[in-house]
Amino acid sequence: MDTIVTAILLGIVEGLTEFLPVSSTGHLILATELFGYDPHQWAMFNVVIQLGAILAVVVQYWRTFWAVGMGLMRLEPISLRFLRNLLAAFIPSAILGLLLKDQIDMMLGSPMIVCWALVIGGVAILVIEKHAKTGELTGIGQLPLRQALGVGLAQCVSMIPGVSRSGATIMGALAMGIERRTAAEFSFFLASPTMLGATTLELIDNREAVMAGTLGVGWSEIAVGFVVSFVVALAVIRLFVAYVSRSGFKPFAWYRIVAGAAAIIWLSLR
């Protein structure tokens, strides 16, 4: 397959799945098996195109970022609580990610783990959707610290490939009574430091290849994947918040179950 075509396909996969509760990492791992490309050659590409998805969050919510930034300069309580909650949710996964990086990298090489995580995660979404008591619409800066920390602890589960970072954080938020729209937007904002931290760590670990220009694929493929990931992720963010506010997460749960089960059968018969 042509490398530019592969870059476009992977950019679409990343943009579509990063902010949906279906696991972008899991889909990229399964895409490796489906498209038949060398995962080591494209490993850095898969990391860098996540920055396109991060940029989509910044563009979509630039007014919020600006307001919070100005509020922090004026030491406004609501902006300080927004930052506090974001840090409280980010720190648990940052610490655990550093401590368990080798174990996480080992799991990333197992497509079957992804498949079972998709199925189990889908069942978990159905259970939480049925029993969670949703609170009133509120802002991230208005959430109590315990809820923000709880979302951060839930995010740690997403270190298992196939679990889904957005799925873990959103479902964790719903389980604690946070309203759907707030839960989704909290997940989007939390993605920025989390994904930026993961990307920075990966770039540091591969700094020699970066400096030597031996990333596995060319910068043109990386640029194409970045742009495609950004455009698709921006569209997904806008549609996703509106959809889940009305209809909930059950369709994504059933998608996970069906896709995971189909992938288990496919991998078993190869």
C-alpha positions, 0 to 999 in steps of 0.5 A: 500500500502506498505510504501516503494512502496509509498515512491518510487512513491512519490519520482518519482512524486516529481522528475518528477514535481519539475522542470517542469511547472506542480506543484510538490506540486499540484501533491503530493496533488492529489497523496494523493487522488489517493493513499489514504495515510494519508497526515499528516503522510507523510507531513514531507516526502514530504518536505524532499524529496525536498532536493533530487531535490535541490541536482540534481540542484547542481550536474547538475550545479556544475561548475556554482556554483563553478565558481560563488563561486570563482568569488565572492571571487575575487569580479568579477562583473559577479559573483556579479550580479549573486548573486544579481539577485538570491537574488532579485528573492528570497526575495519577496517569502521569505517575503511573504511566512513568512507573509502568511504561515498560509493561504498557509497551509490552501490552501494546504488542498484543492485538488480542488484549485490544479485542478483549478490552473492547468487548469488556469495555463495551459491557462496562459502558452499558452497565454504567449507562443503565445505573449511573445517576446523572447530575445537573449540567455544570462546568469543570471549574465547579466540580469538587476535587474528589470528582476530578481525582476520581476521573483521573484514577479512571483514566489510569485504566486506559493504559490497557490498550483497547480500554479507551482513554476517553471512554474510561474518563467519561464513564468514570465521570458518569459513575460519579454523577457528572452530567454527560456533556460535562463528562465529555468536555472534561475528557477532551480537556484532560486529553491535552496534557495527557496526550501531550505528555505521552507524545513528549515522552515518546519523542524523548525516548526516540530522540536519536531517531528524531535527530537523525531523521530515521523515524521510519516514515518521511515527514511528508507522511507525518504531515499528511497524517497530522492534518487528516487527524486534526480535521477529522478529530475537529468534526468528531468533537463537534458532533460527539458532544451534541450527540451524547447530550441527547442520546447517550453512549449505548451505540458506542458500547455495542460497536465495541462489543461487535468490533471486538468479538469480530476481531477475536474471531478474525485473529483466531482464524488467521 
